[in-house]
Amino acid sequence: MDLSAVIITEVSKIIQEKATTDGLAPVCIAVFDRNGLQSFFLRMENCVKLAIPLASEKARTAALMGISTKQMNKRLVDEVLSLADFCGAATTSLTGGMPIVFEGKVIGGVGVSGRKGEDDEKLASLFCEEFIKILEKS
């Protein structure tokens, strides 16, 4: 199963609307396929510049590792490891990256950045939920 550009675009509009109306900071949204290649990127107006690479790194990490970046951080701490032991460059364990899982298989990852990690993670989780809902209907 490949990521659908049509569904990614549709879901990104939902996330952008949520991020625009919830009163918190603007964000960047990145989506990577299961091979760690970028499929989509959006930077909302006035989003902090540091969020640009971080959203992509979060999405890439989640896609390649098949776990959230929050779970990745916990694993690194618990096992006294570094990101270099797994993914190498362009990865992160900052909260806000989620794998996109369909029928038990990781098909990609989404990363959100621009807010506190917990807030980024909520939007990334919502992205995954909405993406799967639409995919199941199609």
C-alpha positions, 0 to 999 in steps of 0.5 A, a space after each residue: 500500500 502506497 501513500 495516496 497524494 489525494 488523501 494526504 492533501 485532504 487530511 493536511 487541510 483538516 489538520 491545517 484547519 484545526 491548527 488555524 482555529 485552536 489558538 495555538 502556534 502554526 505548524 509544519 506538517 511532513 509526510 514520508 513514505 515507508 522508505 523514508 522519502 518525503 511525500 508531502 510538506 506544508 509550512 503554515 504562515 508564520 511557523 517558526 523556521 526550526 519547525 521546517 527540518 524538525 517536521 521532516 525528521 519526525 516523519 522520517 523517523 516514525 516511517 522508518 522505525 514504525 513507532 512514534 518519536 515519543 516511543 523512540 525517545 523512551 527507547 533511547 533513554 531506556 536502552 542508553 542508545 543514540 539515534 545514530 544506532 538506528 536511523 542516522 542523519 535526518 532523524 529525531 526523537 522529539 515528540 510529534 512524529 507518528 507512523 501511519 499504520 494500515 492493516 498492521 503495516 507501516 505505510 509511512 510517517 507524519 511529523 508535526 512541528 511548531 508547538 510543544 511536543 505534546 501538541 505536535 503529537 496530538 495533531 500528528 495522531 489526528 492526521 493518522 486517524 483521519 488518513 486511515 478513516 478516508 483510506 478505509 472508505 475508499 
